[in-house]
Amino acid sequence: MNSSSATVLQWFEWIEKSTGIVLSYNSAQMELGEVRRIEPGGRMTVEELLHRILSGYQVKIAFIPPRKLVVHARKIESYDVSGTVSEVDSEERLYGAVVTLEDKDGKQWNTISNGKGIFRLHVPEGTYTVKTSYMGYTPQVQSVRVTRDCFIRTRMKPLLFEIEEITVESGKRENELGELTPSNLLAFSGGDLFSQIW
């Protein structure tokens, strides 16, 4: 195909014409009029091309001899993943916690919990690693399968800090403190405070 932009249907027709493969699919499950842009360059299999053309769909392809491909595609739905972030013992909600959902391909969705410790992300169905972090708390990692709207409760544990023993020493010795004289100090008695400051 000369142009790298075409509708799904035009791409299907081009594949059939240029390869001699017959594509069998349910047109009611696909938006055949959607325009898809495929970057030219490099070689790819028909299966790889079909997956690119049908991005946003869950695709299964079966080969039927001698030259037929059955393409089953289902639109990937998106759902809300919401939840709360709180401290484990006090149940106090944490404002500003960073929540990241990462899919198996490394694509990430990020948000921050609001003043009530609530977060919300809209993501395609799938399995995600949920990472929650908050300054001064142990990061939490969990897995979630998103097949409908879901709610996650995350309870953060405070980090325990240990510091070594410290010794505080004065910068001056006791006898140096005795060298202060009344002439070095301001006297704040009387009505001429401002004249003493000047």
trRosetta pair geometry for C-beta under 8 A, 3 or more apart (Angstrom, degrees):
i j d omega theta_ij theta_ji phi_ij phi_ji
1 4 7.4 131 102 -90 106 36
1 6 6.2 -70 180 -24 153 146
1 10 7.6 99 -127 144 143 101
1 11 7.4 -67 -30 -112 161 61
1 14 4.6 -15 -62 -142 115 154
1 18 7.8 -101 -37 -34 73 144
3 6 6.1 122 93 -55 108 93
4 37 5.8 52 125 -162 92 71
4 38 5.2 -130 -170 70 87 64
4 39 6.3 44 -176 -112 148 20
4 40 5.0 -112 -82 -39 128 91
5 35 5.8 18 -178 179 97 109
5 36 7.2 -179 -144 88 56 37
5 37 4.6 -19 -94 -98 85 81
5 38 7.9 174 -79 20 38 62
6 10 3.7 -116 171 92 117 129
6 11 5.3 148 89 -54 117 77
6 14 7.0 78 89 -16 169 138
6 35 6.9 -167 114 -143 13 72
6 36 6.7 -22 68 57 60 78
7 10 4.6 98 51 5 77 102
7 11 7.1 -138 94 -5 42 85
7 32 6.5 54 154 152 113 62
7 33 5.3 -46 -145 -148 131 35
7 34 6.5 122 -149 69 74 34
7 35 5.6 -54 -88 -90 57 56
7 36 7.3 84 -157 11 19 81
8 11 5.7 -56 -153 35 32 112
8 12 6.5 34 150 -21 65 104
8 30 6.2 -140 131 158 157 122
8 31 6.7 115 8 94 144 60
8 32 4.9 -122 76 -143 110 45
8 33 7.3 -23 29 11 95 13
8 34 5.3 41 -22 58 111 86
8 36 6.1 80 -76 -11 66 121
8 53 5.9 119 -129 168 76 105
8 54 7.2 73 -133 -82 120 70
9 12 5.6 -52 -150 33 34 113
9 13 6.4 32 153 -17 66 104
9 32 4.1 55 -51 175 102 107
9 33 7.0 1 0 -74 116 44
10 13 5.7 -52 -146 38 33 111
10 14 6.3 36 153 -22 65 106
11 14 5.6 -54 -148 36 31 113
11 15 6.5 34 153 -21 65 103
11 36 6.2 -18 -36 57 146 126
11 38 7.6 107 -115 -15 129 132
11 49 7.6 -166 179 157 116 106
11 53 4.7 -179 120 -123 159 137
12 15 5.8 -53 -151 32 31 111
12 16 6.5 28 153 -16 65 106
12 23 5.3 -114 -160 62 101 156
12 25 7.4 -99 -125 21 144 140
12 32 7.7 -48 7 -140 135 102
12 53 7.7 148 -56 154 70 159
13 16 5.8 -55 -149 37 32 111
13 17 6.2 27 155 -17 67 110
14 17 5.9 -57 -143 40 29 108
14 18 5.9 9 166 -5 67 115
15 18 6.5 -66 -136 46 21 97
15 19 5.8 -18 177 16 63 120
15 21 6.5 -47 147 64 93 108
15 23 6.4 61 89 -41 124 130
15 46 6.1 103 -155 -143 119 104
15 49 6.8 165 -96 106 120 137
15 50 7.5 43 -97 -71 164 89
16 19 7.0 -75 -128 52 14 85
16 20 7.6 49 -177 -116 50 8
16 21 6.3 -111 -114 76 53 60
16 22 6.3 48 -129 -110 107 40
16 23 5.9 -102 -68 3 103 97
19 46 6.1 27 -84 -86 172 131
20 67 5.9 -39 125 179 88 153
21 46 6.3 32 33 -138 162 166
21 67 5.1 -132 -113 173 57 90
21 68 7.1 152 -170 -101 74 22
21 69 5.7 29 166 -6 123 107
22 67 6.2 95 8 111 84 84
22 68 4.7 -25 68 -109 101 78
22 69 7.3 175 84 25 50 65
23 68 7.9 164 -86 -159 17 62
23 69 5.5 -21 -111 69 64 97
23 71 5.8 0 -167 -4 99 122
24 64 7.8 3 18 25 136 132
24 68 6.1 27 -13 -179 115 106
24 69 7.0 -177 25 89 76 45
24 70 4.7 -30 73 -107 109 66
24 71 6.9 163 76 19 50 72
25 29 7.7 -121 170 56 90 105
25 30 6.7 3 153 -1 129 139
25 70 7.4 149 -74 -165 55 50
25 71 4.3 -20 -87 68 108 101
25 72 7.5 -174 -129 -79 75 31
25 73 6.8 11 -152 11 118 104
26 29 4.6 54 94 9 107 110
26 30 7.4 136 89 -2 63 93
26 72 7.4 33 12 -124 107 62
26 73 7.9 -157 53 44 86 76
27 30 6.1 -77 -147 50 41 96
27 32 5.8 -17 -150 -39 96 133
29 72 7.9 -1 89 -164 159 57
29 73 5.8 156 119 81 114 75
29 74 6.1 -56 -175 -97 124 53
29 75 7.3 -158 178 -18 74 84
30 54 7.2 -66 -125 -120 121 106
30 57 7.0 -10 -110 -93 90 152
30 73 5.4 49 -77 80 107 131
30 75 7.9 159 -106 -57 45 89
31 34 4.4 68 109 -27 110 111
31 75 7.8 62 -14 -86 100 122
36 52 7.3 127 172 133 131 79
36 53 5.1 119 101 -140 171 61
36 55 7.5 136 -132 26 117 98
38 49 7.1 21 -133 -144 155 83
38 52 5.6 85 -112 129 105 135
38 53 7.0 -31 -62 -75 124 72
44 48 4.0 -114 -180 87 110 133
44 49 5.4 135 105 -53 120 81
44 52 7.7 30 140 -8 165 135
45 48 4.7 101 52 5 76 100
45 49 7.0 -139 96 -3 43 86
46 49 5.6 -55 -149 38 33 113
46 50 6.3 37 152 -22 66 105
46 69 7.0 -149 126 -49 133 161
47 50 5.7 -52 -147 35 31 112
47 51 6.6 31 153 -19 63 103
47 61 5.6 -163 -124 62 96 160
48 51 5.8 -54 -151 35 32 111
48 52 6.6 30 151 -17 64 104
49 52 5.7 -56 -152 36 34 110
49 53 6.2 33 152 -19 68 106
50 53 5.6 -52 -142 38 32 111
50 54 6.0 3 164 7 67 113
50 59 6.6 168 132 -180 101 152
50 61 6.3 97 90 -78 153 139
50 69 7.7 -138 -62 141 158 149
50 71 6.2 -136 -165 -116 139 129
51 54 6.3 -69 -136 56 25 91
51 55 7.2 61 153 -71 59 68
51 59 5.7 -160 -106 58 69 149
52 55 6.0 -10 -160 -40 36 104
54 57 4.2 -57 168 45 99 128
54 59 5.0 106 98 -74 139 132
54 71 7.6 176 -43 -180 156 125
54 73 5.1 -110 -158 -121 143 140
56 75 6.8 -13 140 -144 88 71
56 76 5.8 -137 -180 32 47 105
57 73 4.2 8 166 -170 144 105
57 74 6.2 140 -164 65 85 32
57 75 5.7 -53 -106 -96 77 39
57 76 6.3 -168 -115 -17 19 85
58 73 7.0 151 73 -155 48 53
58 74 4.8 -17 54 62 99 92
58 75 8.0 2 13 81 79 7
58 76 5.6 114 -35 -74 86 88
59 71 6.8 -29 -156 -164 99 88
59 72 7.2 143 -157 81 48 56
59 73 5.0 -10 -102 -102 77 84
60 71 7.8 149 80 -159 50 42
60 72 4.5 -10 61 61 97 107
60 73 7.9 -168 27 -72 61 44
61 69 5.8 -13 -167 -173 103 107
61 70 7.1 153 -157 78 49 54
61 71 5.6 -10 -106 -105 81 66
61 72 7.6 -163 -75 25 35 71
62 69 7.2 149 75 -160 43 57
62 70 4.5 -10 59 55 96 106
62 72 7.6 36 -1 -5 101 105
63 68 7.4 131 -164 82 50 56
63 69 6.0 -29 -102 -104 60 70
63 70 7.9 -149 -68 18 14 78
64 68 4.3 -28 68 78 99 109
64 69 7.5 -180 21 -86 78 20
64 70 6.1 62 -15 -23 114 104
65 68 7.6 5 79 31 6 87
76 124 4.8 23 143 -163 122 120
76 125 5.9 -147 -168 39 84 93
76 126 7.8 10 -159 -44 125 100
77 124 7.1 138 88 -149 33 66
77 125 5.3 47 65 -24 79 116
78 122 5.6 49 157 167 120 89
78 123 6.2 -168 -151 105 87 20
78 124 5.0 -55 -94 -90 77 49
78 125 7.2 -133 -95 -26 29 65
79 122 7.3 -165 99 -148 22 62
79 123 6.8 -27 60 65 66 66
79 124 8.0 74 15 -157 72 15
79 125 6.3 65 0 -78 112 74
79 146 5.4 -173 60 175 125 108
79 147 7.5 51 -14 110 157 13
79 148 5.7 160 -125 179 150 19
79 149 5.0 -151 -173 -73 103 50
79 150 7.0 57 134 0 131 80
80 120 6.0 -19 -165 -163 106 99
80 121 7.3 147 -154 78 56 40
80 122 5.6 -32 -95 -97 64 71
80 149 4.6 14 55 -128 88 97
80 150 7.8 -175 95 33 61 48
81 101 6.4 94 68 -71 156 150
81 120 7.3 154 82 -153 47 48
81 121 5.0 -14 60 63 96 92
81 122 7.8 177 18 -87 72 22
81 123 5.9 -4 0 21 117 115
81 128 7.6 -56 -74 48 168 152
81 130 7.9 -148 162 -97 142 123
81 144 6.9 114 -135 110 131 151
81 146 6.0 -69 -69 -103 114 128
81 149 7.7 -165 -73 -154 37 53
81 150 5.7 -4 -117 64 71 89
81 152 6.7 17 -180 -5 93 116
82 118 6.8 5 -177 -176 103 93
82 119 6.5 -179 -149 92 59 54
82 120 4.2 -9 -102 -102 97 79
82 121 7.5 174 -77 22 52 57
82 149 7.6 4 10 -175 99 95
82 150 7.7 175 34 92 62 45
82 151 5.7 -23 78 -110 81 70
82 152 7.5 178 97 25 32 76
83 99 7.6 160 60 -130 112 157
83 118 7.3 177 94 -147 31 60
83 119 6.0 -9 59 55 74 90
83 151 5.5 136 -90 -172 70 58
83 152 3.5 -44 -84 66 149 71
83 153 5.9 -154 -163 -70 103 31
83 154 6.2 76 138 -7 133 92
84 93 6.3 -76 -170 -121 107 102
84 113 7.6 78 -152 -137 44 128
84 116 7.8 -68 -124 130 100 82
84 117 5.0 49 -163 120 84 103
84 118 5.6 -35 -97 -94 72 62
84 119 7.7 161 -96 15 24 76
84 153 5.6 -1 55 -123 92 70
84 154 7.0 -161 94 35 50 70
85 93 6.9 90 79 -160 59 68
85 94 4.7 -69 117 55 101 105
85 97 4.1 -99 120 42 167 159
85 99 7.0 -146 -55 -64 131 114
85 113 4.6 -106 29 -65 123 158
85 117 4.9 -138 61 -170 68 92
85 119 6.7 45 -17 -11 108 114
85 132 5.9 -177 -112 -166 121 137
85 134 6.8 148 160 -49 136 136
85 154 4.8 -15 -109 73 71 109
85 156 6.4 34 -177 -23 91 115
86 90 7.9 -134 169 85 98 71
86 91 5.2 5 160 -162 141 46
86 92 6.1 158 -159 78 87 33
86 93 5.0 -50 -97 -96 89 47
86 94 6.1 172 -109 -6 28 87
86 117 5.6 58 -72 173 73 159
86 153 7.5 -24 22 -169 107 89
86 154 7.4 147 25 86 60 59
86 155 5.8 -26 76 -112 81 67
86 156 7.1 -171 94 19 29 84
87 90 4.8 19 85 48 124 93
87 91 6.7 -76 66 -22 73 9
87 92 4.7 16 22 50 116 87
87 94 6.4 115 -44 -54 75 106
87 137 7.6 -131 -111 -105 78 132
87 155 7.1 28 143 -163 16 75
87 156 5.8 -53 -108 67 47 86
87 158 6.9 16 -145 -45 109 92
88 155 4.2 91 -97 158 71 110
88 156 6.3 -132 -32 76 85 32
88 157 5.0 3 -3 -84 140 67
88 158 8.0 -126 28 -7 101 70
91 155 7.9 -44 -103 -121 58 107
93 113 7.6 -152 173 157 94 134
93 116 5.6 -18 137 173 163 43
93 117 2.7 -134 -173 -10 100 137
93 118 7.6 -16 -159 -33 135 64
94 97 4.8 68 108 -43 116 116
94 113 6.2 71 93 76 74 150
94 117 5.2 83 42 -115 47 105
94 134 5.3 -12 162 -128 148 161
94 137 7.5 -38 -115 -19 161 157
94 156 6.2 7 -19 24 156 138
95 113 6.2 -140 -133 103 31 96
95 114 6.8 -38 -131 138 83 28
95 115 5.1 9 -111 -119 125 40
95 116 7.8 67 -87 4 90 18
95 117 6.4 -84 -65 -70 52 62
96 112 5.6 -15 -141 -177 42 116
96 113 6.4 -50 15 61 15 82
96 134 7.1 111 96 -130 77 93
97 112 6.8 152 70 -158 39 62
97 113 4.3 27 43 10 91 123
97 117 7.2 40 10 -142 121 73
97 119 7.4 -93 78 -46 98 129
97 132 5.8 14 162 -171 121 96
97 133 6.9 167 -165 80 77 35
97 134 4.2 -43 -111 -75 88 110
97 154 7.7 -175 141 90 156 134
97 156 7.2 -154 -115 -45 138 145
98 110 6.8 -17 -169 -162 91 103
98 111 7.9 160 -153 86 50 36
98 112 5.9 -30 -97 -101 55 76
98 132 7.1 159 83 -152 54 47
98 133 5.0 -13 59 60 102 88
98 134 7.2 174 18 -73 71 56
99 110 7.1 151 83 -154 52 53
99 111 5.3 -17 62 66 99 82
99 112 7.2 164 16 -98 82 23
99 113 6.6 89 -20 -48 116 84
99 119 4.7 100 22 150 150 173
99 121 7.2 -140 109 -30 116 124
99 130 6.9 -16 -167 -168 91 92
99 131 7.4 156 -155 82 43 52
99 132 5.2 -7 -104 -103 74 82
99 154 7.6 179 -105 6 111 157
100 108 5.5 -21 -167 -161 104 114
100 109 7.1 152 -156 77 54 47
100 110 5.0 -14 -102 -101 79 80
100 130 7.4 154 81 -155 51 45
100 131 4.5 -11 60 59 102 100
100 132 7.8 -172 23 -73 68 39
101 108 6.9 148 78 -154 49 58
101 109 4.6 -6 56 56 101 100
101 110 7.9 -159 24 -71 65 39
101 121 5.8 -173 4 95 131 162
101 123 5.8 -77 101 -67 152 158
101 128 4.4 -6 -169 -179 96 146
101 129 7.4 149 -156 72 48 45
101 130 5.7 -17 -100 -100 72 70
101 144 7.8 -61 -127 52 108 117
102 106 6.5 -17 -171 -143 107 33
102 107 7.1 158 -151 78 60 39
102 108 4.9 -21 -97 -97 80 81
102 109 8.0 -165 -72 23 40 64
102 128 6.2 134 60 -160 37 82
102 129 4.8 -21 60 57 97 96
102 131 6.9 25 -3 -2 113 111
103 106 7.2 -46 71 22 69 18
103 107 5.0 3 37 54 110 91
103 108 8.0 -151 11 -74 72 37
103 123 8.0 174 -59 -175 109 126
103 126 5.5 13 -128 119 113 145
103 127 7.3 107 -141 77 70 55
103 128 5.7 -51 -86 -100 57 78
104 126 7.4 -123 1 173 97 122
104 127 6.6 46 -43 74 105 97
109 121 4.9 114 134 -166 129 135
109 123 5.4 -129 0 -86 161 111
111 119 5.0 138 103 -161 123 109
111 120 6.9 -117 160 62 172 41
111 121 5.3 -152 -10 -71 132 96
112 119 7.0 -156 110 -107 17 109
113 116 8.0 -119 168 77 94 49
113 117 5.0 0 168 -153 134 38
113 118 6.2 133 -155 55 84 20
113 119 4.6 -72 -92 -53 67 97
114 117 7.3 -64 66 5 58 14
114 118 5.3 -19 39 58 103 79
114 119 7.2 164 -6 -79 76 51
123 126 7.4 -93 142 41 109 100
123 128 6.9 24 133 -59 162 148
123 146 6.1 60 87 90 110 174
124 146 7.8 122 109 94 36 129
125 146 5.3 -152 -135 105 50 86
125 147 5.6 55 -146 -110 116 45
126 145 7.7 -114 133 -148 27 59
126 146 6.0 7 50 52 48 100
127 143 6.7 4 -177 -176 98 103
127 144 7.4 173 -152 90 56 40
127 145 5.0 -25 -100 -103 80 72
127 146 7.4 -179 -86 16 27 74
128 143 7.1 164 87 -154 44 58
128 144 5.5 -14 62 62 92 85
128 145 8.0 164 19 -91 68 26
128 146 6.3 28 1 -12 113 114
129 141 6.4 -8 -178 -166 100 97
129 142 7.6 159 -159 84 56 31
129 143 5.8 -36 -103 -99 59 71
130 140 7.9 -13 112 113 91 92
130 141 7.1 155 81 -154 55 45
130 142 5.0 -16 58 65 105 81
130 143 7.1 173 12 -98 83 17
130 144 5.5 40 -25 0 122 114
130 152 6.4 -118 -168 -171 173 170
130 154 7.6 -137 134 -78 125 127
131 139 6.6 -3 -170 179 89 115
131 140 7.4 159 -155 85 42 54
131 141 5.3 -7 -104 -103 73 80
132 139 6.7 164 83 -160 51 65
132 140 4.5 -4 56 57 103 101
132 141 7.8 -167 23 -72 68 38
132 154 4.7 74 7 180 171 161
132 156 7.0 -120 120 -78 118 104
133 137 7.5 165 -165 77 48 95
133 139 4.4 -19 -96 -109 88 97
133 140 7.8 -168 -71 25 47 64
134 137 4.4 20 74 37 97 127
134 156 5.5 -17 38 -130 128 168
136 158 6.2 -23 147 -144 89 80
136 159 5.7 -139 -176 28 42 103
137 156 4.0 15 179 166 146 123
137 157 6.3 136 -161 73 84 38
137 158 5.7 -62 -103 -105 71 38
137 159 6.1 -159 -110 -22 14 84
138 156 6.8 169 54 -167 66 75
138 157 4.7 -2 29 68 118 96
138 158 7.7 48 -7 103 83 8
138 159 5.8 136 -54 -77 70 77
140 154 5.4 162 79 -160 154 110
140 155 7.7 122 -84 65 154 44
140 156 6.2 -115 -26 -98 120 70
142 152 7.4 168 79 -156 138 128
142 154 7.6 -154 10 -103 131 96
144 150 6.6 176 -179 102 127 151
144 152 6.3 -71 -82 -82 148 129
146 150 6.1 -130 -118 12 74 127
163 166 7.2 -22 141 -26 115 108
170 173 7.4 140 96 -85 117 26
172 176 4.3 -120 -175 81 106 134
172 177 6.0 121 119 -55 129 80
173 176 4.9 100 57 0 73 104
173 177 7.7 -133 98 -8 44 83
174 177 5.9 -53 -162 24 38 112
174 178 7.3 38 147 -20 65 101
175 178 5.6 -46 -160 25 45 117
175 179 7.7 58 146 -32 62 93
176 179 5.8 -39 -165 9 45 118
177 180 6.6 -27 179 -3 51 109
180 184 5.5 -115 -157 62 74 138
180 185 6.9 60 172 -45 110 106
181 184 5.3 103 58 -1 69 99
181 185 7.8 -151 99 0 42 90
182 185 5.7 -66 -150 40 43 107
182 187 7.5 28 -176 -63 98 108
186 196 5.6 114 -155 146 96 120
186 197 7.1 29 -135 -85 141 61
187 190 7.5 42 122 18 106 109
187 196 6.5 -123 58 -138 70 154
188 193 6.0 30 -146 -118 70 104
188 196 7.6 -155 -93 77 46 154
190 193 7.3 169 85 -52 72 66
192 195 4.2 -31 176 36 102 120
192 196 6.1 111 117 -25 84 89
193 196 5.8 -60 -156 34 31 111
193 197 6.6 29 150 -19 66 104
194 197 5.6 -50 -148 33 37 112
194 198 6.5 37 154 -18 67 102
195 198 5.7 -50 -147 36 35 111
